[in-house]
Amino acid sequence: MTQKWNLQDIKPAQPRKRVSPVDENMLQKKAPAARTTRENADEVMSINIVDGNKKKHKSLVYALVIFAVIVGGGIIASMLMGGADLTVHPRYREPNVNATFQAQRTPQPKELAYEIMTLEAEGERQVSATGKEEVKQQAQGTILIYNKHQSAPMRLVTNTRFESNGLIFRIKDSAVIPGYTKDAAGSIVPGVITAEVFADEVGEQYNLAPSRFTIPGFAGESEFDNLYAESIETFAGGFDGMRFIIDENELQTAKQALQTELRNSLLERTNSEKPAGLVLFSDAVSFTYQSLPSIEYGDDLATIKEKVIMRIPLFKEAEFASFLAAATVPGYEGGDVRITDYQSLSFDYSEATTASSDISDTEELSFKLTGRPQIVWEYDGAKLKADLLNANKTALPGVLGAYPAIEKAEAVIRPFWETKFPIDIKEITIIEVIE
């Protein structure tokens, strides 16, 4: 069947719109924008969509794991570093000391004892000599005479002879030796006195080293073995021969310089040579000097020699601290104490001449102490640790009741949840605090 078209159904063709050059440029400029839009659309289509609830769940798990690691590590570290720190506050006082005291070589109860440390040094120096002269000189020294013969005193007259190694010495003055006593065990404690002696003849052979002496006049008598003497230092001064003549001013200058040098060297040795457990005061030293025979050095030079002897009293630390506490701390009733710093005390002899004398000749020293020492009561730290082993922390006050030297104490036990002290004494540390 042939289709029939009505005239009104036929639409004339639309004429093609002409594009101007300007419009073409504008289209070209807009084209990239269109492409960008498409690219953005592609990117939007490529974004991954994440479930927020799952993300929160993972974060919570991570946090819990980190927390568990930290807490667990802390617990393990606490267990590995377990132990106890005990902070102890001992009893102490700081008295103001300004008084004169006495110390004894042979003390009675409650008296302060001391002993003498002796150090020697020799040195030499060259000086000009103007000639020589013949010198004959007797040696001199000090002896300690002991009486074990009787309990009554015994008198020795001037020039009483003492013999050692075939050499004879005489005492310068008469001497009365105290009688012996007996100690608590019934043993004899001889009486003793110091005496100056001089050699019976001149010569260097009488410069005798420390020796034991007998009294020849008592030979064959019971006194011979029970009345005797000892020297503690070498005798000096014995000489027989030619000696250099040296200008007095030059000699004194050289001697003083040499003595100062020797004195300083001895002072440097005091602390290193002091026995443990003993205390000394640097101001307590005494010095004596001896001039030794000079020797030839060339035709017009002589070498002078000097000997310096330093003596210093030593005190037992514990006895000295207790003695000072009894004298200066009101209410002190005994007990072990210590002085934390002896440098806080100044020491001065009551008599200025003591510092230049032979203090080994005396039986008593008088001195003045000034300062503000810190006196601390002592306690047995090892026993305290043993008493706390495996004890509950609340038991600490009761344990401290047996330690009057401790005013108070605090304990920190690790790990923090532990309530008992360790069972190993090595894990308890005592920290002493003096406020």
C-alpha positions as CSV (number, residue, x, y, z in Angstrom):
1,M,0.0,0.0,0.0
2,T,1.3,3.3,-1.0
3,Q,1.7,5.8,1.8
4,K,0.2,9.1,1.2
5,W,1.7,12.2,2.8
6,N,-0.3,15.3,3.6
7,L,1.3,18.6,2.9
8,Q,1.1,19.6,6.5
9,D,3.2,16.6,7.6
10,I,6.1,17.7,5.6
11,K,8.5,19.9,7.6
12,P,11.0,21.9,5.7
13,A,14.6,21.0,6.6
14,Q,16.2,23.5,9.1
15,P,19.0,25.4,7.6
16,R,22.4,24.6,9.2
17,K,23.5,27.3,11.6
18,R,26.7,28.9,10.7
19,V,29.2,29.1,13.4
20,S,31.3,32.1,13.5
21,P,35.1,31.9,14.1
22,V,34.6,33.5,17.4
23,D,32.2,30.8,18.5
24,E,34.5,28.1,17.4
25,N,37.3,29.5,19.6
26,M,34.9,29.6,22.6
27,L,34.0,26.0,22.0
28,Q,37.6,25.0,21.9
29,K,38.3,26.7,25.2
30,K,35.3,25.0,26.8
31,A,36.3,21.6,25.7
32,P,39.0,21.0,28.2
33,A,36.6,21.9,31.0
34,A,34.3,19.2,29.7
35,R,37.1,16.7,29.8
36,T,38.0,17.7,33.4
37,T,34.5,17.1,34.5
38,R,34.6,13.7,33.0
39,E,38.0,13.0,34.7
40,N,36.5,14.1,38.1
41,A,33.6,11.9,37.5
42,D,35.9,9.0,37.0
43,E,37.8,9.8,40.2
44,V,34.6,10.0,42.2
45,M,33.7,6.6,40.8
46,S,37.1,5.1,42.0
47,I,36.8,6.2,45.8
48,N,36.6,3.2,48.2
49,I,33.8,3.3,50.7
50,V,35.0,2.3,54.3
51,D,32.8,1.0,57.1
52,G,33.2,3.5,60.0
53,N,32.2,0.9,62.6
54,K,34.9,-1.5,61.6
55,K,37.5,1.3,61.8
56,K,36.5,2.2,65.3
57,H,36.7,-1.5,66.4
58,K,40.2,-1.9,65.1
59,S,41.4,1.3,66.9
60,L,39.9,0.1,70.1
61,V,41.8,-3.2,69.7
62,Y,45.1,-1.5,69.1
63,A,44.6,0.7,72.1
64,L,43.8,-2.3,74.4
65,V,46.9,-4.1,73.1
66,I,49.2,-1.1,73.7
67,F,47.7,-0.6,77.2
68,A,48.2,-4.3,78.0
69,V,51.8,-4.1,76.9
70,I,52.5,-1.1,79.0
71,V,50.9,-2.4,82.1
72,G,52.4,-5.9,81.6
73,G,55.8,-4.4,81.1
74,G,55.5,-2.3,84.2
75,I,54.4,-5.3,86.2
76,I,57.3,-7.3,85.0
77,A,59.8,-4.5,85.5
78,S,58.4,-4.0,89.1
79,M,58.9,-7.7,89.8
80,L,62.4,-7.7,88.4
81,M,63.3,-4.6,90.4
82,G,61.5,-5.8,93.5
83,G,62.9,-4.9,96.9
84,A,62.5,-2.4,99.7
85,D,64.1,1.0,100.5
86,L,64.1,1.9,104.2
87,T,64.7,5.6,104.9
88,V,66.2,5.9,108.4
89,H,66.3,9.1,110.4
90,P,68.9,8.4,113.2
91,R,68.9,10.4,116.5
92,Y,71.5,13.2,116.5
93,R,72.6,16.4,118.2
94,E,74.7,19.3,117.3
95,P,76.2,20.7,120.6
96,N,78.0,24.0,120.8
97,V,81.5,22.9,122.0
98,N,83.8,25.4,123.7
99,A,85.7,23.7,126.5
100,T,89.0,22.4,127.7
101,F,89.6,18.6,127.9
102,Q,92.3,16.2,129.1
103,A,93.4,13.0,127.6
104,Q,95.5,10.3,129.3
105,R,98.1,7.8,128.1
106,T,96.9,5.3,130.7
107,P,93.3,6.4,131.3
108,Q,91.0,5.4,134.1
109,P,87.3,4.6,133.4
110,K,85.5,7.5,131.7
111,E,88.8,9.2,130.8
112,L,89.8,9.9,127.2
113,A,92.7,7.8,126.0
114,Y,95.2,8.6,123.3
115,E,98.3,7.2,121.7
116,I,101.2,8.9,119.8
117,M,101.9,8.5,116.1
118,T,105.5,9.4,115.3
119,L,106.9,10.2,111.9
120,E,110.4,11.1,111.0
121,A,112.1,12.7,107.9
122,E,115.7,13.6,107.1
123,G,117.1,15.9,104.5
124,E,120.2,17.7,103.5
125,R,121.3,21.0,101.9
126,Q,124.7,22.4,100.7
127,V,126.1,25.5,102.3
128,S,129.5,27.4,102.2
129,A,132.1,26.4,104.8
130,T,134.8,28.7,106.1
131,G,136.9,26.0,107.8
132,K,136.9,23.1,110.2
133,E,137.0,22.6,113.9
134,E,137.4,19.6,116.2
135,V,134.2,18.7,118.1
136,K,133.7,16.2,121.0
137,Q,130.1,15.8,121.9
138,Q,127.9,13.3,123.9
139,A,124.7,11.9,122.5
140,Q,121.5,12.6,124.3
141,G,118.0,11.0,124.4
142,T,114.9,10.1,126.4
143,I,114.1,6.8,128.1
144,L,111.0,5.4,129.8
145,I,111.9,3.8,133.2
146,Y,109.5,1.0,134.4
147,N,109.0,-0.4,137.9
148,K,107.7,-4.0,138.1
149,H,109.7,-4.6,141.3
150,Q,107.4,-3.3,144.0
151,S,104.1,-1.4,144.5
152,A,105.9,1.4,146.3
153,P,107.7,4.1,144.4
154,M,111.5,3.8,143.9
155,R,114.0,6.6,143.7
156,L,117.0,6.7,141.3
157,V,119.7,9.3,142.0
158,T,121.3,11.6,139.5
159,N,123.8,10.0,137.1
160,T,122.3,6.5,137.7
161,R,123.8,4.3,134.9
162,F,121.7,2.6,132.2
163,E,123.3,0.1,129.8
164,S,122.4,-1.1,126.3
165,N,124.5,-3.0,123.9
166,G,127.6,-2.4,126.0
167,L,127.1,1.4,125.9
168,I,126.5,3.4,129.2
169,F,124.1,6.3,129.6
170,R,123.3,8.3,132.7
171,I,120.1,10.1,133.8
172,K,120.5,13.9,134.2
173,D,118.3,14.2,137.2
174,S,117.1,12.0,140.0
175,A,113.8,10.2,139.2
176,V,111.0,8.6,141.3
177,I,109.4,5.7,139.5
178,P,105.8,5.0,140.6
179,G,105.1,1.5,142.0
180,Y,103.3,-1.1,140.0
181,T,99.5,-1.7,140.1
182,K,97.3,-4.6,139.1
183,D,94.5,-4.7,136.6
184,A,91.2,-6.5,136.9
185,A,92.7,-9.8,135.9
186,G,95.4,-9.5,138.6
187,S,98.3,-8.8,136.1
188,I,101.0,-6.4,137.1
189,V,100.9,-3.0,135.4
190,P,104.4,-1.4,135.9
191,G,104.8,2.2,137.0
192,V,106.6,4.4,134.5
193,I,108.3,7.7,134.3
194,T,110.3,9.6,131.6
195,A,113.9,10.6,132.1
196,E,116.6,12.5,130.0
197,V,119.9,10.6,129.6
198,F,123.3,11.4,128.1
199,A,126.1,9.2,126.9
200,D,128.9,8.3,129.2
201,E,131.4,9.2,126.4
202,V,131.6,11.2,123.2
203,G,131.2,9.6,119.8
204,E,128.7,8.8,117.1
205,Q,128.4,5.2,118.2
206,Y,126.2,6.5,121.1
207,N,123.5,7.7,118.7
208,L,121.6,4.6,119.6
209,A,118.4,3.4,117.9
210,P,115.4,2.5,120.1
211,S,116.6,-0.1,122.6
212,R,116.0,-1.7,126.0
213,F,118.2,-0.8,129.0
214,T,119.1,-2.4,132.3
215,I,120.6,-0.9,135.4
216,P,124.1,-2.3,136.0
217,G,124.1,-1.3,139.6
218,F,121.3,-3.9,140.3
219,A,123.2,-6.8,138.7
220,G,122.6,-10.0,140.7
221,E,119.6,-8.5,142.5
222,S,115.9,-9.0,141.8
223,E,115.6,-5.4,140.8
224,F,117.8,-6.1,137.7
225,D,115.0,-7.8,135.8
226,N,112.1,-5.8,137.2
227,L,113.5,-2.3,137.0
228,Y,114.4,-1.4,133.4
229,A,114.1,1.2,130.7
230,E,113.2,1.6,127.0
231,S,113.9,4.3,124.4
232,I,111.4,4.9,121.7
233,E,113.5,7.3,119.5
234,T,117.1,7.3,118.3
235,F,119.6,9.2,120.4
236,A,121.3,12.1,118.7
237,G,124.2,14.5,119.0
238,G,127.1,12.1,119.6
239,F,130.2,13.3,117.7
240,D,134.0,13.0,117.9
241,G,136.0,14.6,115.0
242,M,136.4,17.6,112.7
243,R,133.3,19.6,111.9
244,F,132.8,22.3,109.3
245,I,132.7,26.0,110.4
246,I,129.7,27.6,108.7
247,D,128.5,31.2,108.8
248,E,125.8,31.4,111.4
249,N,123.3,33.4,109.3
250,E,123.7,31.2,106.3
251,L,123.4,28.1,108.5
252,Q,120.2,29.3,110.1
253,T,118.6,30.2,106.8
254,A,119.5,26.9,105.3
255,K,118.3,25.0,108.4
256,Q,114.9,26.8,108.4
257,A,114.3,26.2,104.7
258,L,115.2,22.5,105.1
259,Q,113.1,22.1,108.3
260,T,110.1,23.7,106.6
261,E,110.4,21.3,103.6
262,L,110.7,18.3,105.9
263,R,107.8,19.5,108.1
264,N,105.5,19.8,105.1
265,S,106.4,16.4,103.8
266,L,105.5,14.9,107.2
267,L,102.1,16.7,107.3
268,E,101.3,15.2,103.9
269,R,101.9,11.7,105.3
270,T,99.6,12.0,108.3
271,N,96.3,10.9,106.9
272,S,97.7,8.2,104.6
273,E,99.7,6.6,107.5
274,K,97.0,7.0,110.2
275,P,95.6,3.6,111.2
276,A,92.0,2.9,110.5
277,G,89.5,3.6,113.2
278,L,91.6,6.4,114.7
279,V,91.1,10.2,114.4
280,L,93.7,13.0,114.5
281,F,93.6,16.8,114.4
282,S,96.1,18.5,112.1
283,D,96.5,21.3,114.7
284,A,97.6,18.8,117.3
285,V,101.0,18.0,115.7
286,S,104.2,18.7,117.6
287,F,107.6,19.0,116.0
288,T,111.1,18.6,117.3
289,Y,114.3,19.1,115.3
290,Q,117.8,17.5,115.3
291,S,120.8,18.7,113.5
292,L,122.9,15.8,112.2
293,P,126.7,16.0,111.6
294,S,127.6,17.9,108.4
295,I,129.7,16.2,105.8
296,E,132.4,17.5,103.4
297,Y,131.4,18.4,99.8
298,G,134.4,19.7,98.0
299,D,137.0,22.1,99.4
300,D,134.7,24.9,100.6
301,L,131.2,23.4,100.7
302,A,129.5,21.4,103.4
303,T,126.3,19.4,103.4
304,I,124.2,20.0,106.5
305,K,121.6,17.4,107.6
306,E,118.5,17.9,109.5
307,K,116.1,15.5,111.1
308,V,112.5,16.4,111.9
309,I,110.3,14.3,114.2
310,M,106.6,14.8,114.1
311,R,104.3,13.5,116.9
312,I,100.6,13.6,116.9
313,P,98.0,12.2,119.3
314,L,95.5,9.7,117.9
315,F,92.1,9.0,119.4
316,K,89.8,6.0,118.8
317,E,86.8,7.4,116.9
318,A,84.1,5.7,118.9
319,E,85.7,6.5,122.2
320,F,86.3,10.1,121.3
321,A,82.7,10.6,120.1
322,S,81.2,9.0,123.2
323,F,83.5,11.1,125.5
324,L,82.5,14.3,123.7
325,A,78.8,13.4,123.8
326,A,79.0,12.7,127.6
327,A,80.7,16.1,128.1
328,T,78.4,18.2,125.8
329,V,75.0,16.6,125.2
330,P,72.5,16.9,128.0
331,G,70.8,13.6,128.8
332,Y,73.3,11.4,127.1
333,E,73.3,8.1,128.8
334,G,75.9,6.2,126.8
335,G,75.5,4.3,123.6
336,D,77.5,4.1,120.4
337,V,77.7,7.5,118.6
338,R,79.8,8.9,115.8
339,I,80.9,12.3,114.7
340,T,80.2,12.9,111.0
341,D,82.8,15.6,110.3
342,Y,85.8,16.1,112.6
343,Q,86.7,19.2,110.5
344,S,83.9,21.0,112.3
345,L,86.1,21.0,115.5
346,S,89.1,23.2,116.1
347,F,91.9,21.8,118.3
348,D,94.3,23.9,120.3
349,Y,96.8,22.9,123.0
350,S,96.1,24.6,126.3
351,E,99.8,25.6,126.4
352,A,101.4,27.0,123.3
353,T,104.7,25.3,124.0
354,T,103.2,21.9,123.7
355,A,103.3,22.1,119.9
356,S,107.1,22.4,120.0
357,S,107.8,19.8,122.7
358,D,108.2,16.1,122.8
359,I,104.6,15.0,123.7
360,S,105.8,11.4,124.1
361,D,107.4,12.5,127.4
362,T,104.0,13.4,128.9
363,E,101.3,11.3,130.4
364,E,98.5,13.8,129.9
365,L,97.5,16.3,127.2
366,S,95.4,19.3,127.9
367,F,93.6,20.9,124.9
368,K,90.7,23.1,123.9
369,L,88.0,22.1,121.4
370,T,85.6,24.6,119.7
371,G,83.0,24.1,117.1
372,R,79.6,22.5,116.4
373,P,80.0,18.8,115.6
374,Q,77.2,16.6,114.5
375,I,77.0,13.6,116.9
376,V,74.9,10.8,115.4
377,W,73.7,7.7,117.4
378,E,74.8,4.4,115.9
379,Y,72.5,1.4,115.1
380,D,73.1,-2.1,113.7
381,G,72.0,-1.8,110.1
382,A,72.5,-5.5,109.3
383,K,70.5,-6.6,112.3
384,L,67.7,-4.2,111.4
385,K,67.5,-5.7,107.9
386,A,67.4,-9.2,109.4
387,D,64.6,-8.2,111.7
388,L,62.5,-7.0,108.7
389,L,62.9,-10.0,106.5
390,N,59.5,-11.2,105.3
391,A,57.8,-9.0,107.9
392,N,54.6,-7.1,107.0
393,K,55.1,-3.4,106.3
394,T,52.8,-2.6,109.2
395,A,55.3,-4.3,111.6
396,L,57.9,-1.6,111.0
397,P,57.0,0.6,114.0
398,G,57.2,-2.4,116.3
399,V,60.6,-3.4,115.0
400,L,62.0,0.1,115.4
401,G,61.1,-0.1,119.1
402,A,64.2,-2.1,119.6
403,Y,66.4,0.6,118.0
404,P,66.4,3.7,120.3
405,A,69.1,5.2,118.1
406,I,66.5,5.6,115.3
407,E,63.9,8.4,115.6
408,K,61.8,7.3,112.7
409,A,61.9,5.4,109.4
410,E,59.8,5.0,106.3
411,A,59.7,2.0,103.9
412,V,58.9,1.8,100.2
413,I,58.3,-1.8,99.0
414,R,58.4,-2.8,95.4
415,P,56.3,-3.9,93.5
416,F,53.7,-1.4,94.7
417,W,51.2,-4.1,95.6
418,E,53.6,-6.0,97.8
419,T,52.9,-5.6,101.6
420,K,55.8,-7.6,103.0
421,F,59.5,-6.9,103.1
422,P,61.7,-9.2,100.9
423,I,63.0,-12.5,102.1
424,D,66.5,-11.8,100.8
425,I,68.5,-9.3,102.9
426,K,70.3,-8.1,99.8
427,E,67.0,-6.6,98.5
428,I,66.6,-4.3,101.5
429,T,68.5,-1.0,101.1
430,I,68.9,1.4,104.1
431,I,69.0,5.1,103.2
432,E,70.2,7.3,106.1
433,V,68.9,10.8,106.3
434,I,70.0,13.4,108.9
435,E,67.7,16.3,108.7
